[in-house]
Amino acid sequence: MSLPISVLDIETTGLDQKVDRITAIGVMDADGVRIYANQDESSLLRRFAEREEDLKEKVFVTYNGEKFDIPFINTRVKKHPELVQFTFQAHNHIDMITFDPFNKKRYCTKEEMARNTADIYSPSTTSAKFLARAYTNGLAGPLLHAKLMAHNSIDLTTTWSAFWENLHYLDFQTFYKVFPSDDKWQVSTTK
């Protein structure tokens, strides 16, 4: 079965899913980039759930999404009773952090993974730690919001580019069970 590819990345006010909140959810696919931000967390999550309702029909590519982005979204959804019917399940998920032919099982950043596996160099933006601190302290204004959007867009583009660059290598295809088929890529939905 051939499924469309979407990259997912979130921005938060910190790392604690129980107390920190989501400030942006970015999705990138063949149609472009959509970033859900600049609103309260409940509205942001609702817009994401409504616009991305065909989640089962996509392959989500993330960087550390299995341990961070997806659990964070689901924990935060539970904090909002009006969203109780929504659970984000990436039925078909490729987490780029698990593919490490060069980094010998040590943690590496998204930028380092992109450099090492696909010769991609990401431009530097405002750090995620700075953005989280500013949002936590109520300093979110138009300039900071623009920096948040730029940061999320670059994260999405880095993951998107690294995925498509790596897709041409046999070790990557074998690891994630993705294979070329009739000028399209087949992504196995079985693990």
C-alpha positions in Angstrom: 0.0 0.0 0.0 1.4 3.4 -0.9 0.7 6.1 1.6 1.4 9.8 1.6 4.3 11.1 3.7 3.8 13.8 6.3 6.5 15.2 8.6 5.4 16.2 12.1 7.1 18.4 14.6 5.9 20.2 17.8 7.2 23.1 19.8 6.5 23.2 23.6 7.2 25.4 26.6 9.4 22.6 28.1 9.9 18.8 28.3 7.3 17.9 31.0 4.1 16.8 29.3 2.1 17.2 32.5 2.8 20.9 33.0 4.3 22.3 29.9 2.1 23.1 26.9 2.3 22.9 23.2 3.0 26.2 21.4 3.0 24.9 17.8 2.4 21.8 15.8 3.9 21.7 12.3 3.0 19.3 9.5 4.8 19.2 6.1 3.7 17.1 3.2 3.5 17.3 -0.6 0.9 20.1 -0.3 3.2 22.4 1.8 3.6 23.4 5.4 0.9 23.9 8.0 1.7 25.2 11.4 -0.9 25.4 14.1 0.2 28.1 16.5 -0.6 31.5 18.0 -3.6 30.4 20.0 -4.4 28.7 23.3 -3.4 25.1 23.5 -7.0 23.7 23.3 -7.8 25.6 20.1 -4.4 24.6 18.6 -5.0 20.9 19.3 -8.6 21.1 18.0 -7.5 22.8 14.7 -4.8 20.2 14.3 -7.3 17.3 14.9 -9.8 18.8 12.5 -7.4 19.6 9.7 -5.4 16.4 10.0 -8.3 14.1 10.4 -7.1 11.6 7.9 -4.2 10.5 10.1 -4.7 6.8 9.4 -4.0 7.5 5.7 -0.6 9.0 6.2 2.9 7.9 7.1 4.2 10.3 9.7 7.9 11.0 9.8 9.3 12.6 12.9 12.6 13.1 14.7 12.1 11.7 18.3 8.4 11.6 17.7 7.9 8.2 19.2 9.2 9.3 22.6 8.4 13.0 22.6 6.0 14.5 20.0 3.3 11.9 19.9 3.1 11.1 23.6 3.3 14.9 24.3 0.3 15.6 22.0 -1.8 12.8 23.6 -0.9 13.8 27.2 -1.9 17.4 26.4 -5.1 16.4 24.7 -6.2 14.6 28.0 -5.8 18.0 29.8 -8.7 19.4 27.6 -12.0 17.6 28.3 -13.5 19.0 25.0 -10.9 17.0 23.1 -11.5 13.7 24.8 -12.6 12.0 21.5 -9.2 12.7 19.9 -6.2 10.5 20.3 -3.3 11.0 17.9 -2.1 7.6 16.8 0.5 7.5 14.2 -0.5 4.2 12.7 2.3 4.4 10.2 5.3 6.1 11.8 8.9 6.5 10.9 11.0 8.0 13.7 14.3 9.2 12.1 16.1 9.2 15.5 16.1 5.4 15.4 18.1 5.2 12.2 21.7 5.8 13.1 24.2 4.3 10.8 26.9 6.8 11.9 26.3 7.9 15.4 26.9 4.6 17.2 23.8 4.6 19.4 24.5 8.0 21.0 21.9 10.7 20.9 22.4 13.2 18.1 20.5 16.3 17.2 18.2 16.5 14.2 20.7 18.8 12.5 23.6 16.4 13.2 21.5 13.4 11.8 20.7 15.5 8.6 24.4 16.4 8.1 25.6 12.8 8.8 23.1 10.9 6.8 22.1 13.3 4.0 24.7 16.1 3.8 22.0 18.6 4.7 23.0 21.7 6.6 20.2 23.5 8.4 20.3 27.3 8.9 20.4 28.2 12.6 17.4 29.8 14.1 16.3 30.8 17.6 16.9 27.9 19.9 14.0 25.8 21.1 15.2 26.3 24.7 15.0 30.1 24.3 11.6 29.9 22.7 10.3 27.6 25.5 11.6 30.0 28.2 10.1 33.1 26.5 6.7 31.4 26.1 6.8 30.1 29.7 7.4 33.6 30.9 4.6 35.2 28.9 6.8 37.0 26.5 5.1 35.8 23.3 4.7 38.7 21.0 4.7 39.1 17.2 8.4 38.9 16.8 8.8 35.8 19.1 5.9 34.2 17.3 7.6 34.7 13.9 10.8 33.1 15.4 8.7 30.2 16.6 7.2 29.7 13.1 10.6 29.9 11.5 12.1 27.5 13.9 9.3 24.9 13.4 9.5 25.4 9.6 13.2 24.7 9.5 12.8 21.6 11.8 10.1 20.3 9.4 12.2 21.0 6.3 15.3 19.3 7.9 13.4 16.1 8.7 11.6 16.1 5.3 14.8 16.6 3.4 16.7 14.0 5.4 13.9 11.4 4.9 13.8 11.9 1.1 17.6 11.9 0.8 18.0 8.7 2.9 15.2 7.0 1.1 17.5 6.1 -1.8 19.9 4.1 0.4 19.4 0.4 0.9 20.2 0.4 4.6 17.5 3.0 5.2 15.0 1.1 3.0 15.7 -2.1 4.9 15.5 -0.5 8.3 12.2 1.2 7.7 10.7 -1.3 5.2 10.4 1.3 2.4 10.9 0.2 -1.1 10.8 1.8 -4.6 7.9 0.6 -6.7 6.8 1.9 -10.1 8.4 5.3 -9.5 6.6 5.7 -6.2 7.7 4.6 -2.7 5.9 1.7 -1.0 5.9 2.0 2.7 5.2 -1.2 4.5 2.4 -0.8 7.1 3.6 -3.9 9.0 6.5 -3.8 11.4 
